[in-house]
């Protein structure tokens, strides 16, 4: 199971590639859904349809309070703190592209994937052709998702080695 943050959803929906998440068992919080599904925004109908396949958890008032404490002490957004709490409780991997969230998750011993890790793993598992994986990376960069140049080069090299 993967706890999904808003950043992967935003960027994958911008490029019309939410489909790469189809075979993943996804979970998230109401706060994350609220950050992504905004009436009047481009692609909202596609995201509403997508969320029909995602387990959206309503946290208890106590959990929201605990997340609020995490938010204040760790300087993260409330939605991020709630998602961290959910990932920790469900013992699942976190999918995000937020550096601060990655560092905090790792400090809490939560396994984390960047969006680039997801794409590389899909290519490696044969669920996504290499060329398609490269195009998705390029489209994500053009959608203004930050991918460091060195990371991009390493991923392309890894993809080139797959299946040799």
C-alpha positions in Angstrom: 0.0 0.0 0.0 1.2 3.5 -0.8 0.2 6.7 1.1 0.1 9.3 -1.6 0.8 13.0 -1.2 -0.7 15.9 -3.3 2.5 16.7 -5.3 2.6 13.5 -7.3 -1.1 13.7 -8.0 -0.9 17.4 -9.1 2.0 16.8 -11.5 0.8 13.5 -12.9 -2.7 14.9 -13.5 -1.1 18.0 -15.2 0.5 15.6 -17.8 -2.5 13.3 -17.9 -0.7 10.3 -16.5 -2.6 9.3 -13.4 -2.9 6.0 -15.1 0.6 4.9 -14.0 -0.9 4.6 -10.5 -3.7 2.2 -11.6 -2.1 -0.9 -10.3 -1.0 0.6 -7.0 -3.0 0.2 -3.8 -3.3 3.9 -2.7 -4.4 5.5 0.5 -4.5 9.1 1.6 -6.2 11.6 3.9 -9.2 13.9 3.4 -6.7 16.8 3.7 -4.7 15.6 0.8 -7.8 15.1 -1.3 -8.9 18.6 -0.4 -5.6 20.0 -1.6 -6.0 18.4 -5.0 -9.7 18.3 -5.8 -10.4 22.0 -6.1 -13.6 23.0 -8.0 -12.9 25.2 -11.0 -9.4 24.0 -11.5 -8.4 22.3 -14.7 -8.6 18.5 -14.5 -10.8 18.4 -11.4 -13.2 15.9 -13.0 -10.3 13.6 -13.8 -9.1 13.8 -10.2 -12.6 13.2 -8.8 -12.8 10.0 -10.9 -9.3 9.0 -9.8 -10.1 9.3 -6.1 -12.9 6.7 -6.5 -10.0 4.2 -6.6 -8.1 5.6 -3.6 -8.9 4.8 0.0 -9.4 8.2 1.6 -9.2 8.1 5.4 -11.0 10.4 7.7 -8.8 10.9 10.7 -10.2 11.1 14.2 -10.1 14.4 16.1 -7.4 12.9 18.3 -5.3 12.0 15.2 -5.8 15.5 13.8 -4.6 16.9 17.1 -1.5 14.7 17.0 -0.8 15.8 13.4 -1.2 19.4 14.5 1.5 18.8 17.1 3.8 17.3 14.4 3.0 20.3 12.2 4.0 22.8 14.8 7.2 21.0 16.0 8.4 20.0 12.5 7.3 23.0 10.5 5.3 21.1 7.9 1.8 21.6 6.6 -1.2 20.1 8.5 -2.0 17.8 5.5 1.6 16.6 5.4 1.6 15.8 9.1 -1.7 13.9 8.8 -0.3 11.9 5.9 2.8 11.1 7.8 0.7 9.9 10.7 -1.4 7.7 8.4 1.7 6.2 6.7 3.2 5.4 10.0 0.0 3.9 11.4 -0.6 1.8 8.3 3.1 0.9 7.9 3.0 1.8 4.2 5.3 3.6 1.8 4.9 7.3 1.2 4.9 8.7 -2.3 5.8 12.4 -2.5 8.0 14.9 -4.2 8.4 17.2 -1.2 12.0 17.2 0.1 11.1 18.3 3.6 8.4 15.6 3.8 10.9 13.0 2.6 13.4 13.9 5.3 10.8 13.9 8.0 9.3 10.6 6.9 12.7 9.0 6.9 13.4 10.3 10.4 10.2 8.5 11.4 11.3 5.3 9.7 8.7 5.6 7.0 9.7 4.2 3.6 9.6 6.9 0.9 9.4 6.9 -2.8 9.9 10.0 -5.0 7.8 10.1 -8.2 11.0 9.3 -10.1 11.4 6.2 -7.9 7.9 5.1 -8.8 8.6 5.5 -12.5 11.9 3.7 -12.4 10.3 0.8 -10.4 7.5 0.5 -13.0 10.0 0.4 -15.8 12.1 -2.2 -14.0 9.0 -4.3 -13.3 8.1 -4.2 -17.0 4.8 -2.4 -16.2 6.0 0.7 -18.2 8.1 0.7 -21.4 11.5 2.5 -21.1 10.6 5.0 -23.7 7.3 5.8 -22.1 9.1 6.2 -18.7 11.5 8.7 -20.3 8.6 10.7 -21.9 6.8 10.8 -18.5 10.0 12.2 -16.8 10.3 14.8 -19.6 6.7 15.8 -19.3 7.0 16.0 -15.5 9.9 18.4 -15.9 7.9 20.5 -18.4 5.0 20.5 -15.9 7.5 22.3 -13.5 8.1 19.4 -11.2 11.6 19.7 -9.9 14.0 16.9 -10.8 17.6 17.6 -10.2 19.8 17.2 -13.3 22.0 14.6 -11.7 19.0 12.6 -10.6 17.5 12.8 -14.1 20.7 11.5 -15.7 21.1 8.7 -13.2 17.5 7.6 -13.8 18.0 7.6 -17.6 21.2 5.5 -17.1 19.3 3.1 -14.9 16.6 2.7 -17.5 19.1 2.1 -20.2 20.6 -0.8 -18.2 17.2 -2.4 -17.6 16.6 -5.5 -19.7 20.1 -5.7 -21.0 
